[in-house]
Amino acid sequence: MLVAFSVTPIGAGESVGDAVAEAVRVVRASGLPNRTDAMFTTIEGEWDEVMAVVRQAVDAVAKVSPRVSLSLKADVRPGVTGALTAKVEHIERVLGQ
């Protein structure tokens, strides 16, 4: 499955970058395929392992913020791997035609 999520600290001040970086650090340390852009971090793996990483990322932000907002979108396709890159590669091929 693919999970795109965003973790936002609330009530921790105006700058959230350091707290968000801690969430991304958790994702990268997980060893799961992942990609971070300006709005979301996307990770790929099995349900339990992906959701565990999302929870750890939320917990990391909660250490520095009294409240945390989580936005999550999932593409649940059992048995499919490599979707993190395959979807983008397909679009790039189409655009290149």
Rosetta blueprint (number, residue, H / E / L):
1 M L
2 L E
3 V E
4 A E
5 F E
6 S E
7 V E
8 T E
9 P E
10 I E
11 G L
12 A L
13 G L
14 E L
15 S L
16 V L
17 G H
18 D H
19 A H
20 V H
21 A H
22 E H
23 A H
24 V H
25 R H
26 V H
27 V H
28 R H
29 A H
30 S L
31 G L
32 L L
33 P L
34 N E
35 R E
36 T E
37 D L
38 A L
39 M L
40 F L
41 T E
42 T E
43 I E
44 E E
45 G L
46 E L
47 W H
48 D H
49 E H
50 V H
51 M H
52 A H
53 V H
54 V H
55 R H
56 Q H
57 A H
58 V H
59 D H
60 A H
61 V H
62 A H
63 K L
64 V L
65 S L
66 P L
67 R E
68 V E
69 S E
70 L E
71 S E
72 L E
73 K E
74 A E
75 D E
76 V L
77 R L
78 P L
79 G L
80 V L
81 T L
82 G L
83 A H
84 L H
85 T H
86 A H
87 K H
88 V H
89 E H
90 H H
91 I H
92 E H
93 R H
94 V H
95 L H
96 G H
97 Q L
